[in-house]
Amino acid sequence: MRKLFSLISAIAFTFFSIFNLNAAEKWDMPMAYAASNFHSEMGVKFAEAVKVATGGEIDITVHPGGSLFKGDEIKKAVQTGQAPIGERLLSAHENESLLFGGDSIPFLATSYADSDLLWKYLRPAMEKKLDEQGLVLLYGIPWPAQGLYFKKEVNSIADTKGVKFRSYSGATARIAELMGMLPVQVEAAELSQALATGVAESFVSSGATGYDRKVWEHLTHFYEVNAWLPRNYVFINKKVWNGISKQNQNIIRGIAAMTEAAGTAKSEALSGWYLTQLAANGMKVQVAKGQLRTDLEKIGKTMSDEWVAKAGPEGKKVVDGFRSEKK
């Protein structure tokens, strides 16, 4: 991946350095996750490649960890022009439209291959929706498959009643409801504090989040569920986008496609490593099975049916297209 970025950057730099360039546009790019998280690392790679490939005309500074805007503020900040470009978890905006939660339907797309296939059908719908909101979609990278974190052994949803569950979207709040848990809205940057203070006792996420936040300091069990592979997506203010040259638009789209492919590969490569690290730090990592698995699959079927019913023709088109091609 590093060699690919370096090759593209070197070729672009050689080509564009022969031109008399305009003054650089400096863009701030807020991101919600820690600088060490692979999404943030891919954001930095993207920014570096854009700077070189545009001959310095566009200079992007990445601000990870919610340091410029908190996670739940990023999309609005880009829409209103406070920041030209940003990244956010797609399903965090499901309250605006169910389409934003199309990648997080439990047990619909449970592998990287399935995730890519679902994105093939979801992306055009998201591009249309974001265009209506004054935004342009650049790329989306999936997290590793989602599992459940607890501070005790859980064998069925009978063991989850009353547990305080960190939610970050409509889908995760619904999971809490169906499992008899108490949903608590907590951003990723605030997760460690929420666990330390008892505000949250459980959550659903990938091994990446558990590793980044050292959740073994507060929790004891991780259950592999492979419920879904949610995506973070990078988007740009449409006015800003329309204000740059077609040449630079094409360059950025090309780099965005490369970043999406490289980031997806990195996510998949890291998925098993994260779980190994959780276990190495004392957590009991195991596959959800028996009654717990049965209970979760029933919940997944309920939520899938609910999503399709509420998402309307656009949502049905996405799911039908995915299911028909998967066959």
Secondary structure, DSSP 4 states (H G I P E B T S, - for coil): -HHHHHHHHHHHHHHHTTS-PPPPEEEEEE-SS-TTSHHHHHHHHHHHHHHHHTTTSEEEEEE-TTSSS-GGGHHHHHHTTSSSEEEEEGGGGTTT-GGGGGGG-TTTS-SHHHHHHHHHHHHHHHHHHHHHTTEEEEEEEEPSPPEEEESS--SSGGG-TT-EEEE-SHHHHHHHHHTT-EEEE--GGGHHHHHHHTS-SEEEE-HHHHHHTTGGGT--EEEE------EEEEEEEHHHHHTS-HHHHHHHHHHHHHHHHHHHHHHHHHHHHHHHHHHHTT-EEEE--HHHHHHHHHHHHHHHHHHHHHHHHHHHHHHHHHHHHH-
